[in-house]
Amino acid sequence: MSADSPARELKDKFVLVVEDNVLNYVLISRILGSLGINCEWKTTGKQLVETLESLEKIDLILMDIRLPYEDGYSAFEKIRQSEKHTKTLVVAITAEASPEQMKKARQAGFNGFIGKPIEPDRFIGQITRILSGGEVWEWS
């Protein structure tokens, strides 16, 4: 496997980022862009749900747990109610990172958990691992 093989495998992946903090989104989108990953931004669970059915391909949803109007858990339940997205990867991402929150996310059915603040170098590895079929359950 060549050194650029993981990057080549990630090219043309699509990640939906549900994050209400613009600075967090800018950081996430720049990191994803550096990997050749396309992304779209939604700031609320409602926007996410309204968009879900219209998107052809979603490889991963990064879901902030603390969102305005409804939390990430409620939005996650709505994702899973969509026949089209019962198996879409959804990873919780939160500043309320703790073993208890990680356990709650796992019990809710999320496919992974990433604590904030996001560390760019570490985040690259986390996203690469998730999109390559691995798991990430890290709260710190």
C-alpha positions in Angstrom: 0.0 0.0 0.0 1.4 3.4 -1.0 1.6 6.3 1.4 -1.1 8.2 -0.5 -3.4 5.2 -0.7 -5.7 6.2 2.2 -6.0 9.7 0.8 -7.0 8.2 -2.6 -9.6 6.0 -0.9 -11.1 9.0 0.8 -11.3 11.1 -2.3 -15.0 11.7 -3.3 -16.3 10.7 0.0 -19.2 12.9 1.3 -19.5 14.0 4.9 -22.5 15.9 6.3 -21.4 18.0 9.3 -24.1 19.0 11.8 -22.5 21.7 13.9 -23.8 25.0 15.2 -20.4 26.6 15.9 -19.0 28.1 12.7 -15.4 27.9 13.9 -15.7 24.2 14.6 -17.3 23.7 11.2 -14.5 25.7 9.4 -11.8 23.6 11.2 -13.6 20.3 10.3 -14.3 21.3 6.7 -10.6 22.3 6.2 -9.4 19.0 7.6 -11.9 17.1 5.5 -10.9 19.1 2.4 -7.3 18.4 2.9 -8.2 14.7 2.6 -10.1 15.3 -0.6 -13.5 14.7 1.2 -16.5 16.8 0.2 -18.7 18.1 3.0 -21.8 20.1 3.6 -22.8 22.0 6.7 -26.1 22.0 8.7 -26.5 23.9 11.9 -29.6 22.2 13.3 -31.1 18.8 13.4 -34.1 20.2 11.6 -31.9 21.3 8.7 -30.3 17.9 8.7 -33.7 16.0 8.5 -34.9 18.4 5.7 -31.8 17.6 3.7 -31.5 13.9 4.3 -33.7 12.5 1.5 -32.4 14.9 -1.1 -28.8 13.9 -0.8 -27.8 11.0 -3.1 -24.8 9.8 -1.1 -23.7 10.4 2.5 -20.7 8.4 3.7 -20.7 9.9 7.2 -22.6 12.3 9.4 -20.6 14.1 12.1 -23.3 15.0 14.6 -22.7 17.6 17.3 -24.6 16.5 20.4 -25.4 20.0 21.6 -27.5 21.6 18.9 -30.1 24.4 19.0 -33.8 23.4 19.1 -33.1 19.6 19.5 -30.1 17.7 20.6 -28.0 15.3 18.5 -29.7 12.3 20.0 -33.1 13.4 18.8 -31.8 14.2 15.3 -30.0 10.8 15.3 -33.3 9.0 15.9 -34.8 10.8 12.9 -31.9 9.7 10.7 -32.5 6.1 11.7 -36.2 6.4 10.8 -35.3 7.2 7.2 -35.2 3.9 5.2 -32.5 5.4 3.1 -30.2 6.1 6.1 -30.7 3.2 8.5 -27.0 2.2 7.9 -25.4 5.6 7.3 -22.4 6.1 9.6 -23.2 8.7 12.3 -20.5 9.7 14.7 -21.2 11.9 17.7 -18.9 14.8 18.2 -19.2 16.9 21.3 -17.5 19.3 23.8 -19.4 17.4 26.5 -16.9 14.6 26.1 -16.8 12.1 29.0 -17.0 8.4 29.5 -20.7 8.8 30.5 -21.5 10.7 27.3 -19.6 8.2 25.2 -21.5 5.4 26.8 -24.8 7.2 26.2 -23.9 7.7 22.5 -23.0 4.0 22.1 -26.3 2.9 23.7 -28.2 5.3 21.4 -26.7 3.5 18.4 -24.1 6.0 17.2 -21.3 4.5 15.1 -18.6 6.4 17.0 -17.7 9.2 19.3 -15.1 12.0 19.1 -14.6 14.5 21.9 -13.8 18.2 21.3 -11.7 20.1 21.1 -10.7 18.6 17.8 -7.0 18.0 17.4 -6.3 18.3 13.6 -3.6 15.7 13.3 -5.5 13.2 15.4 -8.8 14.1 13.6 -7.3 13.1 10.3 -6.5 9.6 11.7 -10.0 9.3 13.3 -11.8 10.2 10.0 -9.5 8.0 8.0 -10.2 5.1 10.3 -14.0 5.6 10.3 -14.3 5.9 6.5 -12.1 2.9 6.1 -14.5 0.7 8.1 -12.9 1.1 11.6 -14.4 2.6 14.7 -13.5 5.6 16.8 -14.7 5.9 20.4 -12.5 8.6 22.0 -13.6 11.2 24.5 -10.3 12.9 25.1 
